[in-house]
Amino acid sequence: MDQGRRPTGGRHADGAVPRRGPPPARQATVAVRWCLVLWGPPTHRTAETLPSMAVWAVQAVEEQPPAGCDAIEWVLLITCAVHTPADAVERVDCYACRWGIDVWHQGLTSGGRIEARPLETADRRRRCLAVYSVLAWRLLSATLLSRALPEAPCTALLEPEEWQALYGAMHVTATPPATPPPLRQAVHWIGRLGGFLARRGDGAPGVTVWWRGFQPLTDLTFMYRIMRPPPASPRYVGND
């Protein structure tokens, strides 16, 4: 890297920092700087006379973090050109999306155990991946919705028969309430189906227990559709 270069531009940007450990979630203001640098070949390959590569360096650093919080400092090396403040902030925003992608990928690997499936051929693996990707997306959707809208009706995530079957399993009853429970409660119930203990201080269920919980929920919903009492037929009063 050409250490002699200086940032060609800079600006400040705000972003949300999720809760991680004791510090609560917060808003952070970071200074964003960028410049073009030369990335040289590794020293152990000097004899090959490899050329240097021009890349853009984008730095996002929190200059005044709150007391007790570690400052945010990212240095991104990218091939996409950065000429304006909007370009730099866009690159930082794109990098911030990686945590959502990590949660989705964790659903595939930890929950679905896609890498451990004995599928033998690439075609079978592609078909399995297509199905499991949708399931992992649903887990990611449940994660985001339960955090953003915890008091919203659980119908934002579940079909009517799904939450009714879930309620019946948790309360050992065949008669669900007229009003669907809040999303936060439904998510905890799904986690309990997957082994979540729901103790005080446990936080929200993780991806693995959610994956395990959605599997029995499918069976519960199937049986609920079969075993639930049929709706009462309307009675007409009057002359024939």
Number of C-alpha atoms within 10 A of each C-alpha: 15 12 8 6 11 12 14 12 15 18 15 14 15 12 13 11 13 11 10 8 7 8 13 10 12 11 10 19 17 22 18 23 21 25 20 22 20 16 16 14 15 9 7 7 9 11 7 8 8 11 11 14 13 16 19 21 22 25 20 23 19 19 13 14 14 12 8 8 11 11 15 15 14 15 14 16 17 14 12 12 14 22 14 14 16 10 15 25 22 13 16 19 12 9 12 14 10 11 10 14 13 12 19 23 18 19 26 24 16 16 21 21 13 18 12 9 11 9 14 8 8 9 10 13 15 12 12 14 17 11 10 19 18 13 19 23 17 17 25 21 16 21 21 13 19 23 13 11 14 16 14 16 17 25 16 14 19 17 11 13 16 21 24 24 25 24 22 17 17 13 10 10 11 15 13 16 10 7 9 17 18 17 24 21 16 23 24 20 24 25 24 18 22 22 15 20 13 14 7 6 6 9 9 16 21 17 24 21 18 26 23 19 22 19 13 15 20 14 12 20 20 14 12 19 14 10 10 11 10 8 6 6 6 6 6 7 6 5 4 4
